[in-house]
């Protein structure tokens, strides 16, 4: 028997010894403080402090300090147990254990030597939360355990997942929603202590379950997420599409890559691409015959429907249409206008599914956006471009401008045509003259001779000036 055990035994037997039991309850990984206080302040400095741990019938030194100030610690790198030096001289000789492990649980003895001798026994209980097995695959089974070392005869245990109390600790069909921080809460002798553990689930991490919905407008591109957990690469990946339990071919622009990131992309969404899309992967080696994990997600296709009066002069109604609107709680119409330097102005103009424009004018042309909301907030947008020169142009001002423009263009082309026609006629006449030069000469000479005869005849009949009754020859 060692001298320390003899001294300890005497301290417990004689009346001069002060033996007080304490119980400390801590979570694994935290700092444990084992109290050893001199309430009477009868111990004088310098003092010698001995901390030991009972392991069966053996007393093992944990930490000690002689009156000379020399400290002794077990050979460990780095040492985790010590008595903070500033506490000495203040009647506090508590032992601090950093990063407490489950194996640190047990009975510890504090002995302080001064003018008097003080001995105290402290029971350290360490709580540990764990899963068995710690890493599981979707669809398999695991169990959450809350252990205490050394275990008490009775204790009350509650479990929380992400801060919310739950009633079960055994999981028979693990899903990605179970991959969270689990907390074991232990109540013992009026003290509550919590220990945490993380559950890691292998499989498809995004989306977490089959309730995912993706919204996409006609003509846009959309990504369908399918991400496997880190370190899990499937041997095969498959995508398929169903609608009302009927299998449909994948869209023409559908594409995906094989690997831990097996997300798919539809480059151009078309009307009719809506439905349920399933991503599945099979891994080998996880169990006999491998294991298959899959995730279903719904693609909702959105567009804006436009209706107007048949005469072209009536109002216009824009309707926000979704292939599935079960999760939609509200709508909002926005008017988008652009200014200098591509500045954008967005104005809210309505809160209903359909928006009515009484009479379309030039200021109504441009971009209109329907925004739809769910319980979690904004779910998506769909844009519509309203063109005045399209099917809806029944506005008087627009029609008058168009008529004036057509008439002006018609008059301009008529003048050009007449000028060109006259030039053509002149050209043709010139060509005809050049074809018959002899005939042109004869006609010219005949005209000249006729003109000379007419002049001579007029001269013979003209009376002589100043000579009445005479004819000038």
C-alpha positions, 0 to 999 in steps of 0.5 A: 500500500502506498503512503498516499493511500495510508494517509487517505485512509487515516483522513477518512477514519479520524474525525480530523479528516473532512470528507465531502462527496461531490458529483459533476455531470458534463458532456463529452468534449467539454471542460470538467471542473472538479471542485475542491474548496476550503470553505473554512479557510483554515489551510494556509499557503504554501500547501501541497495538493494531490489529485488522484483517480480511483481505477478499481483498487488502484490510486493513480495520480492525475496532478499534484503540486508540492509545497515548493511549487513543483508540479507533477503531471502524467506523461501525456502530450498535451496534458489535459488536467491541471489546477490553475495557478491563480486559484492558489491562495484563494482556497480553491484547488479545483481540478480542470480537465480539458476535452473530457472523454467518455473514459474520464468518468469515475471517482477522483480524490482531492487531498490538500495539506496545510496546517490541516489536512482536507480530503474530498471525493468527487464523482465525475459522470461523462455523457456521450451521444452516439449513433450505431452505426454512425454512418448510414445509407438512406433507407437503412436503420440506426439507433441513437444512444445516450450513455453516461460513464459511470452509469447512474441507477436511474436518469431521465433522457430526452432527445432533440433534433436541430433544437426540436424535441422528438419522441423517438431515438430509433430510426428504421428508415433513415432519410436525409432529413435525419442527417442533423445535429442530435442532442441528448438531454440528461436530467440527474439529481436536479441537474440537466446536461446536454451532449450532441452528436451528428448523424451522417446519411449517405445518399442524395443530399440535394434535394433532401426528399421527394417534395421538391418543386422546380418552376421554369418559364417557357423558353428559359433554361432550368436545372434539376438538382441531383447531388450525392453526398461527399465521397459517394459516387454512384456506378450508374445514374438514370433519369426518367420522366412521368406524368400521371403514372405514364412514362414520357420521353425526356425533353430534347434539350435534356442533359446530365453528367455522371458523377457525384453531381448528377444534376440535369439541365433543360436548355430550352423549356417547352410547353408540355415539359412539365411532370415528375422527374426522377434521378436514381443512382445505384452504388455497389459495395454498400451491401449485398447486391448494392443499394439504389437511392432515388429522388423525385422532383416536379417541374412546373412550367409557367407562361403568360396567356394574352387575350384581346377583343376580336375587333382589335380595339378592346381591352387586353387580359394577361393571365399567369398560367402554371401547369400546377398551382397547388403551392401558389398562395398569391400573385403580383404583376410588375411593370418593367421600364427602362431609362437612360444607361439601361436603368431599370424601374420596376413598379407593382401594378396588380395582386391578382392572377390576371391583369386587365389593361383597359386600352393598350397604348404605346406606353403599355408596350414592353415588359410585364412580369408575373411573380408568384408566391408560396408559403416560403416566399417568392417561388419564381417569375415569368416575363411577357413582352407586349408588342403594339404592332402585334394582334392588339393594335386597336387604338385610334392614335396608333391607327391614325399614325399608321394610315398617314404613314401609308398614304405618304409612302403611296404618294411618294412612290406614285411620283417616282413612278410617273417620273420614271415612266416619262423618262422611259417614253422619251427614251423610246421616242429617241430610239424610234427616230434613230431607226428611220433617218431618211424618212425624218429628212423627207418629213423635215423638207416637206414641212420647210417648203410648206412654210415658205409657200405660206409666207410668200402668199401672205406677202403678195396679198399685203397692201403697199404702205402709202400707195392706196389702190396698189398691191406690193409685189 
